[in-house]
Every structure is written in C-alpha cells, then in structure tokens.
Amino acid sequence: MSEIKEMPQEIQTLAEKVESLHESSKKMIEVMECQIEAIIASNSQKIEELSGIHATLTMKYSDQEREFIEELQALLSDKKSEKGIRLIDLKELFPESALHIDNWQKLLNYNLNKLQRKHNQIVELLEFAMSSNAKMMHALYSKHNEKNTLYNAAGSRSNISPGVAVNHEI
C-alpha cells in the first residue's frame, strides 16, 4: 500500500482497485480449490455451500471489475483507440508509473488465467462425474433377467429401462 501513496494522485484510486481485484481473485481461487476437493470427495453438501460462496464472490469481483473499468475510462477519456480502453495506454499518460502499470497488467492477467484454469478444471470434473453417474445409472437399470421384463404403457415389451428414459424422447 505504501507504493500507492508514491504514485500520482490521478492513478492512486486505480491502484487501489487493482489491489481489490487481486484480493478478490485470490479468495475466488481458494474457494474454487475447495470446490475441486469437494467434487473429488463427492461431498454434495460442501459443493452446494461453496457454490453459494463462489456466486457471492463472483458478483463482488464483477462489481470491482466494472468499477476498475469505469476508473480507467475516466483516466483515458481522451485516449480511446480502435482497440478500446487498455490499461497499457496509461503508460503514455504516466510514464513515471510505467513499471507499476506493467506489474498491474501482469498481475491481472495472471489472476485471470488462473481463474479460467480453475473454472475449466471444475467444469471438467463435473462433466466427468455426470458421465460416470449416467453410465452407472444405465448399468444399474439395464440389468435384466426373465423376472425383470420391462413393458411400455401400451403393454408391449420395452427396451428402455426406467430412469434411463429421462433424456429419451418418447
């Protein structure tokens, strides 16, 4: 935080917003790691609890991100390029803070990439769990014997087992 006070007054608020985004992303990453552990452990209660926490943190992060963008737009109001507003454009306005701005860029990109990796890991784990459960349910319901003949509503034999027909068009 002492570095923030050494910066020009115009970008101190932006520096504080970068710090807030960084702290929020660290919290989200911690929660996502706990979610991954809960998914692996098949702890549905913990998954549900962590999903609520994650949703709250995501909304907070989105608000902070919006505030950061608004602050950046205010600073770069004269400097709109065809690529839009970019953090790197601040270096032209504040060359004495170029090192700080580069560090912000690296930090925000690092956090964003890590959040995306964790999100993808969670999605892959959930997809794996869903397909494994579907296979298990199919195996359970497809075990037939002579005493276990299935019939449809019309009274004729059916190849579709109960519980498996959820995603079938009838």
C-alpha positions in Angstrom: 0.0 0.0 0.0 2.9 2.4 0.6 3.7 2.2 -3.1 0.2 3.6 -3.9 0.9 6.8 -1.9 4.0 7.4 -4.0 2.0 7.4 -7.3 0.5 10.4 -8.9 -2.9 11.2 -7.3 -4.7 10.5 -10.6 -3.9 6.8 -10.6 -3.9 6.1 -6.8 -7.6 5.1 -7.0 -6.9 2.8 -9.9 -4.1 1.2 -7.9 -6.5 0.6 -5.1 -9.0 -1.0 -7.5 -6.2 -3.3 -8.9 -5.4 -4.4 -5.3 -9.1 -5.1 -4.6 -9.4 -7.2 -7.8 -6.3 -9.1 -6.8 -7.6 -9.8 -3.3 -11.0 -10.9 -4.7 -9.4 -13.2 -7.2 -7.3 -14.8 -4.6 -10.4 -15.5 -2.5 -12.2 -16.9 -5.5 -9.2 -19.2 -6.3 -9.2 -20.5 -2.8 -12.9 -21.3 -2.9 -12.5 -22.9 -6.3 -9.7 -25.1 -5.0 -12.0 -26.2 -2.1 -14.8 -26.8 -4.7 -12.4 -29.1 -6.6 -11.6 -31.0 -3.4 -15.4 -31.3 -2.6 -16.2 -32.6 -6.1 -13.4 -35.2 -5.9 -14.7 -36.3 -2.4 -18.3 -36.3 -3.7 -19.3 -34.1 -0.8 -22.6 -32.6 -2.2 -23.3 -30.5 0.9 -19.9 -28.9 0.7 -20.2 -28.4 -3.1 -23.5 -26.6 -2.5 -22.1 -24.4 0.3 -19.1 -23.5 -1.7 -21.1 -22.7 -4.8 -23.1 -20.1 -2.8 -19.8 -18.6 -1.6 -18.4 -18.6 -5.1 -21.5 -16.9 -6.5 -21.2 -14.1 -3.9 -17.5 -13.7 -4.6 -18.2 -13.6 -8.4 -20.7 -10.8 -8.0 -18.3 -8.9 -5.8 -15.5 -9.4 -8.3 -17.7 -8.3 -11.2 -18.6 -5.1 -9.4 -15.0 -4.4 -8.7 -14.1 -5.1 -12.3 -16.8 -2.7 -13.5 -15.5 0.0 -11.1 -12.0 -0.6 -12.3 -13.0 -0.2 -16.0 -15.0 2.9 -15.2 -12.0 4.4 -13.4 -9.7 3.5 -16.3 -12.2 5.0 -18.8 -12.3 8.2 -16.7 -8.5 8.5 -16.8 -8.3 7.6 -20.5 -11.3 9.6 -21.7 -9.3 11.4 -24.3 -7.3 8.4 -25.4 -9.8 6.0 -26.9 -8.2 3.8 -29.6 -9.8 1.5 -32.1 -8.9 -1.4 -29.7 -10.9 0.3 -26.9 -9.6 1.3 -23.5 -6.5 -0.5 -22.4 -4.5 -0.4 -19.2 -1.3 -0.2 -21.1 -2.3 3.1 -22.5 -1.8 4.7 -19.1 1.9 4.4 -19.5 1.8 7.3 -22.0 -0.1 9.5 -19.6 2.0 8.4 -16.5 5.5 7.4 -17.8 6.9 7.6 -14.2 4.5 4.9 -13.2 5.1 2.6 -16.2 6.7 -0.1 -14.0 3.6 -0.2 -11.7 1.3 -0.3 -14.7 3.2 -3.2 -16.2 3.0 -5.0 -12.9 -0.8 -4.4 -12.7 -1.1 -5.8 -16.2 0.9 -8.9 -15.3 -0.9 -9.4 -12.0 -4.4 -9.1 -13.5 -3.6 -11.4 -16.5 -2.1 -14.0 -14.1 -5.1 -13.9 -11.9 -7.5 -14.1 -14.8 -5.6 -17.1 -16.4 -5.6 -18.9 -13.0 -9.3 -18.3 -12.5 -10.0 -19.6 -16.0 -7.9 -22.7 -15.4 -9.7 -23.4 -12.1 -13.1 -22.9 -13.7 -12.2 -25.2 -16.6 -11.0 -27.8 -14.0 -14.3 -27.6 -12.1 -16.3 -27.9 -15.3 -14.2 -31.0 -16.5 -14.6 -32.7 -13.1 -18.4 -32.0 -13.1 -18.7 -33.4 -16.6 -16.7 -36.4 -15.7 -18.9 -37.0 -12.6 -22.1 -36.5 -14.7 -21.0 -39.0 -17.3 -19.8 -41.5 -14.7 -23.2 -41.3 -12.9 -25.0 -41.7 -16.2 -23.0 -44.8 -17.0 -23.6 -46.2 -13.5 -27.3 -45.5 -13.7 -27.5 -47.1 -17.1 -25.7 -50.2 -15.9 -27.9 -50.4 -12.8 -31.1 -50.1 -14.8 -30.0 -52.3 -17.7 -29.5 -55.4 -15.6 -32.3 -57.7 -16.9 -33.4 -61.2 -16.2 -36.6 -63.2 -17.0 -38.3 -61.9 -13.9 -37.4 -58.3 -14.8 -39.1 -57.8 -18.1 -40.0 -54.2 -18.9 -43.2 -53.0 -20.6 -44.3 -49.7 -22.0 -47.7 -48.0 -21.5 -49.2 -49.9 -24.4 -48.4 -53.3 -22.7 -45.7 -54.4 -25.1 -42.1 -55.1 -24.2 -39.8 -52.1 -23.9 -36.0 -51.8 -24.3 -35.9 -48.5 -22.4 -35.4 -49.0 -18.7 -37.0 -46.8 -16.1 -34.6 -44.0 -15.1 -32.8 -44.2 -18.3 -35.6 -42.7 -20.3 -35.2 -39.3 -18.7 -33.3 -37.9 -21.7 -35.1 -40.0 -24.3 -37.9 -38.7 -26.5 -40.9 -40.9 -26.0 
